[in-house]
């Protein structure tokens, strides 16, 4: 494993809440350097925990070696913050990047988002909300639970493991309701909004959705979304990695990182003038 050179690093606040912080990793640009593409990272943790720095520093450093500026954001967590606070924060972090693009020599029109697990769900939301390409040029999501209600159901099937059961409860904590209870009507409204497929339309961002074959967030969480995107004329690719990996663990597979970099370079290349 080659250790990449240390990039420049700084933490910024993109909002007033303590969780609304973002780490920037970038390399010094020469006086005539072309603005660089950027990648917004969104961490996982069942929407309940996780951190922008945990496990992502080395990955961010590697991406800066590839010519990207990397920005890794925290967001408000459930159950204290109810959906759509997490998505609102991801949008605010993205807006902060574009407004301050000159700080890191970023091209604000060439920003992609990469999320893992719960962060992958937020990433697909950014790519599909409204006209997704107005937000981001592309989305990479590792083990995204794109349909929280499906995750809720999977956590109750016979044989569901501790991680599936934990994800089921995390969905309840995220939307502050339990499907099937007296508040079911209001609950469905929130769950529908939290399901990325309900936001799919023409003009959404192209997506690369990745799961492992033994992932506790199954590939079915992405195949339905990919089908809906393709039906709307949006490019969507679903890839599976052999093993029991989840989210960022897939980077242990030797093909995952090159796949991510090649996809980013393809979708964030500079448009001809």
Protein Blocks (a to p, Z undefined) as FASTA:
>chain_A
ZZddddddddddfbfbfklccddddddddfklccddddddddeeehmgccfkgoplmmmm
mmmmnopacddddddddfkbccfklmmmmmmmmmmmmmmmmmnopafklccdddehjlmm
mmmmmmmgojfklmpgbdcdehiafblmlmmmmmmgghiafklmmmmmmmmmmnopaehi
aklmmmmmmmmmmpmklmgcehiacddddddfklcbdfklmmmmmmmmmmnopacddddd
edjbehjlmmmpmklmmmmmmmmmmmmcccdZZ
